[in-house]
Each structure stands twice: as structure tokens, then as C-alpha cells.
Amino acid sequence: MIELLVVISIIGILVSLLLPAVQAARESARRMQCSSNAKNIGIALHNFADAYRTLPAGSESLAGTYQAWSGRILPYVEQTTIFSQIDMQAAWNAPGANSAAATQSVPVYVCPSSLLEFDGKQDFGGIIGTALLPLPAGNGPHDAFGCGTLIATSVEQPQPIRFADITDGLSTTMAVGESVDRDQDGAGRWASGLNCFSQNEIAVGRGGAGDLFSYHPGGAHGLFADGHVRFLSRTIDKQVLGAVCTRNGGEAAASQAVAN
């Protein structure tokens, strides 16, 4: 009996030692998959831009449909069937075809480390700007909520952004950020333009309702306008974080963020 108890104790110790390693390996694989998803979204955005000579609007707010950038690029993430069901002239959740399409899952839009599961989930959001820098609180091209890459259309900016408008440089300007487990009635859905957000929290991972946020240890993924994906640390400087969320601010900090 004593020998059996000793063996059980040893097995318990070995399991306790191995379990963290197994969990770490699983999370590493999930983080790699999430990064790959973001990379595929970047390729889709570039393919869209090649076809239309412009990026998609983050949200068709001016038209009142709130159709999302992530709906526009569906054909470029191998989801033509879903795209063909959508009436882009109607609201993203209009009863009928749009509402039905919006409930369908698009795997590339989901982070495998997220906790919630619901129809039409979106764990990535288009960056419309940031409130971390001393910018006016408006929707214009040099305002806090209009200086990003995937903007919500407005009277001040009725047209979506072109690559030529990203004067800070494609490699130093974030277009899409990871923001997991948001509101399933709007911001957390790929079909809804409400999934776009401005980075207002001073650090990565302090949001959850509309800022860069993930369950990956240490930070969250950012997709930059040139198509590369960077894992943004929770300790990234506030000014640098704000700088990479603007397309036209001329901040020197943006270059430092990519170099470091």
C-alpha cells in the first residue's frame, strides 16, 4: 500500500510538472494560428485594394448600413459563398439574407485563444484612430476618431482610405488589431462595422470592449498596413501605441515601434 501511494504521489508530481508545459505549447500553437489569421486578413486587404484601388471602409456609417470592412473582403478570405448572400446596400443585419449571412462563422476572423463562442464572431477590429494623442475629438482626417486606416465613413471623410493616404508609412501604421470577445450584438460580429475601434486605453490588454485585447500572454496582435503582423507587448509605450494607430500624424515614435 505504501509503495502504491508513493507511485501515485510521483505520478501526481510529474503531471503537475508537465501540465504547464503542455498548456504553454498549446497556447504557443494558438498564438501562431492567430498570427496566421491576421496575416491572411492582411493579404485579403491588399487584394481588395488591388481590385478597387482603395481599402474598404471600416464601417459604412455615412450610408447608415454599417457594413464592415470584414464583409467587403470575404471573397479574398475564401468566403465568396457568404459574400454572395449579402445585400451591401442594406443594413448589415437587415432581416432576411443579411441577417442570415451575419450568423455564419468565418474561421479566419476568430482567435483560437478567445473564450466566447457565438455566431458570426469577429476577434479583429479595424483601427479608426486613437485618443492617446492630443488630437481633436472628431471624425476628420486629423481627428482622434478619423486618423486611422479603416475609418468609419462620415461627412468629414465620405470615402475610404487609399494606401497613398497613409503618409506615416505602411509598415508603421496599424490597420487591424486583435480585440477578442466583444459584444455579440454588434462590435463582436464580422458583419458589423461596429467592430472597428479607436485605441483609447493606455496599454494593450486593458480594454476588452473596444481596444487591443487578447488572452495571449504578454500582448495582442496588430496587422500593419504593409501586411506584416506584429505582436504588440502589454508594456509598449503609450505614445508609440498611439502613433501606430494614426496614418498621417508624422510621429517619429511610430518608426521606433517597428524597429524595436
C-alpha positions in Angstrom: 0.0 0.0 0.0 2.8 2.3 0.9 4.6 1.6 -2.4 1.3 2.3 -4.3 0.9 5.7 -2.5 4.5 6.6 -3.4 3.9 5.7 -7.0 0.7 7.8 -7.1 2.5 10.7 -5.5 5.3 10.6 -8.0 2.8 10.5 -10.9 0.9 13.4 -9.4 4.2 15.4 -9.2 5.1 14.5 -12.8 1.7 15.6 -14.0 1.9 18.9 -12.1 5.3 19.5 -13.8 4.2 18.5 -17.3 0.8 20.3 -17.3 2.2 23.9 -17.5 4.5 22.8 -20.4 1.6 21.2 -22.3 -0.6 24.3 -21.7 2.3 26.6 -22.9 2.8 24.5 -26.0 -1.0 24.7 -26.8 -1.0 28.4 -26.3 2.0 28.8 -28.5 0.2 26.9 -31.2 -2.9 29.0 -30.8 -0.9 32.3 -30.9 0.7 31.1 -34.1 -2.7 30.3 -35.6 -4.0 33.7 -34.6 -1.0 35.4 -36.2 -1.6 33.4 -39.4 -5.3 34.5 -39.4 -4.2 38.2 -39.1 -1.7 37.7 -41.9 -4.4 36.2 -44.2 -6.6 39.2 -43.4 -3.7 41.5 -44.5 -3.4 39.6 -47.8 -7.1 40.0 -48.3 -7.0 43.7 -47.7 -4.2 44.1 -50.2 -6.1 42.0 -52.8 -9.1 44.2 -52.2 -7.0 47.3 -52.7 -5.5 45.9 -55.9 -9.0 45.4 -57.2 -10.7 48.6 -56.1 -7.7 51.0 -55.8 -8.7 51.7 -52.2 -9.1 50.0 -48.9 -12.6 49.1 -47.7 -14.3 51.5 -45.4 -14.1 50.2 -41.8 -17.8 50.9 -41.5 -20.3 52.3 -44.0 -21.6 54.7 -41.3 -22.4 57.6 -43.6 -24.7 55.4 -45.7 -26.3 54.1 -42.5 -25.8 50.4 -43.4 -22.8 49.9 -41.1 -21.5 47.3 -43.4 -18.0 46.3 -42.3 -14.6 46.1 -43.9 -14.6 42.4 -42.9 -17.7 41.8 -45.0 -16.2 43.5 -48.0 -13.1 41.3 -48.1 -15.0 38.0 -47.8 -14.2 36.9 -51.4 -10.5 37.3 -50.5 -10.6 35.0 -47.5 -12.3 32.2 -49.5 -15.8 33.1 -48.4 -17.4 34.0 -51.7 -20.5 32.0 -50.9 -21.3 34.1 -47.8 -20.4 37.3 -49.7 -22.9 36.5 -52.5 -25.7 36.3 -50.0 -25.2 39.9 -48.7 -27.0 43.0 -50.0 -24.3 45.6 -49.4 -26.9 48.4 -49.9 -28.9 47.3 -46.9 -28.0 47.3 -43.2 -25.6 44.6 -42.1 -28.3 42.9 -40.0 -31.3 43.7 -42.2 -33.9 40.9 -41.8 -33.6 38.2 -44.4 -30.4 37.4 -46.3 -28.1 39.8 -44.5 -29.2 38.7 -41.0 -28.8 35.1 -42.0 -25.3 35.7 -43.6 -24.2 37.6 -40.5 -24.6 34.5 -38.3 -22.2 32.4 -40.4 -18.8 31.6 -39.0 -15.7 32.8 -40.7 -12.8 30.9 -39.1 -10.1 33.4 -40.1 -11.8 36.1 -38.1 -11.7 34.1 -34.8 -8.8 33.9 -32.3 -8.3 30.3 -31.1 -7.4 31.6 -27.6 -10.7 33.5 -27.2 -13.2 32.2 -24.7 -16.6 33.1 -26.1 -18.3 31.3 -28.9 -21.2 32.8 -30.9 -22.5 33.1 -34.4 -20.7 35.4 -36.8 -17.9 36.1 -34.3 -15.1 38.7 -35.1 -12.0 38.9 -32.9 -10.2 41.5 -35.0 -11.2 45.2 -35.5 -10.4 47.9 -38.0 -8.4 50.8 -36.5 -10.2 54.1 -36.9 -7.8 56.1 -34.8 -6.7 56.8 -31.2 -7.4 59.0 -28.2 -3.9 58.5 -26.8 -2.5 61.5 -28.7 -3.5 65.2 -28.3 -6.0 65.2 -31.2 -9.4 66.8 -31.6 -12.3 64.5 -30.8 -13.8 64.3 -34.3 -14.1 62.2 -37.4 -11.9 64.2 -39.7 -8.6 63.0 -41.2 -6.5 64.6 -38.4 -9.0 63.9 -35.6 -8.8 61.2 -32.9 -11.6 59.1 -34.5 -10.8 59.5 -38.1 -7.0 59.4 -38.3 -6.8 55.6 -38.6 -6.7 53.3 -41.7 -10.1 51.6 -41.7 -12.3 54.5 -40.9 -16.0 54.8 -40.4 -17.2 57.0 -43.3 -18.6 60.4 -42.3 -19.4 63.8 -43.6 -15.8 64.8 -42.9 -14.5 61.7 -44.7 -17.1 60.2 -47.1 -14.5 58.0 -48.9 -12.4 55.1 -47.6 -8.7 55.4 -47.3 -6.2 54.6 -50.0 -2.7 53.4 -49.4 -1.4 56.8 -50.7 -3.3 58.4 -47.8 -1.1 56.6 -45.2 1.7 59.1 -45.2 3.2 57.7 -42.0 4.2 54.6 -44.0 2.5 51.3 -44.4 5.0 49.5 -42.2 4.5 51.8 -39.3 0.7 52.1 -39.4 -1.6 49.5 -37.9 -4.8 48.7 -39.9 -6.4 45.9 -37.9 -6.0 45.0 -34.2 -6.9 41.9 -32.2 -9.8 42.6 -29.9 -11.4 39.4 -28.7 -14.7 38.5 -27.1 -16.6 41.7 -27.7 -20.3 42.4 -27.8 -22.0 39.6 -29.8 -24.8 42.0 -30.8 -22.5 44.4 -32.7 -18.8 45.0 -32.1 -18.0 41.3 -31.9 -19.5 40.4 -35.3 -17.6 40.4 -38.6 -20.6 41.7 -40.5 -21.0 44.8 -38.3 -18.9 48.0 -38.8 -19.1 48.5 -35.1 -16.2 46.0 -34.9 -13.9 49.0 -35.7 -12.4 50.8 -32.8 -10.0 53.6 -31.7 -7.3 52.7 -29.3 -8.1 54.6 -26.1 -6.6 52.5 -23.4 -3.0 53.5 -22.5 -1.8 49.9 -22.6 -2.5 46.7 -24.7 -4.8 44.3 -22.9 -6.6 46.8 -20.6 -9.6 47.0 -22.8 -11.8 44.1 -23.9 -14.7 46.1 -25.1 -13.1 48.0 -27.9 -9.3 48.2 -27.7 -6.4 45.9 -28.3 -7.0 42.9 -26.2 -6.3 39.2 -26.2 -5.8 36.2 -23.9 -2.3 35.6 -25.3 0.2 36.1 -22.5 2.0 39.4 -22.9 0.1 41.3 -25.6 -2.1 41.2 -28.7 -1.6 41.0 -32.5 -1.6 44.0 -34.7 -1.8 43.9 -38.5 0.1 46.7 -40.2 -0.9 48.3 -43.5 2.0 46.7 -45.4 0.7 43.3 -44.4 3.1 42.3 -41.7 1.8 41.1 -38.3 3.5 42.3 -35.0 2.8 41.1 -31.5 2.3 44.3 -29.5 3.5 44.0 -25.9 1.5 45.0 -22.9 4.4 47.2 -22.0 4.5 49.2 -25.3 4.9 52.9 -24.7 1.7 54.9 -24.7 2.9 57.4 -27.3 4.2 54.6 -29.5 0.9 52.8 -29.3 -1.0 55.9 -30.2 1.5 56.7 -33.1 1.0 53.4 -34.8 -2.8 53.9 -34.8 -2.6 57.0 -36.9 -1.9 57.1 -40.6 -0.9 60.7 -41.1 0.5 62.1 -37.8 4.1 62.1 -38.7 5.1 60.8 -35.3 8.7 59.7 -35.1 7.7 57.2 -32.4 5.9 55.0 -35.0 9.2 54.1 -36.7 10.7 53.3 -33.3 7.8 50.9 -32.5 8.5 48.8 -35.6 12.3 48.9 -35.2 12.3 47.8 -31.6 
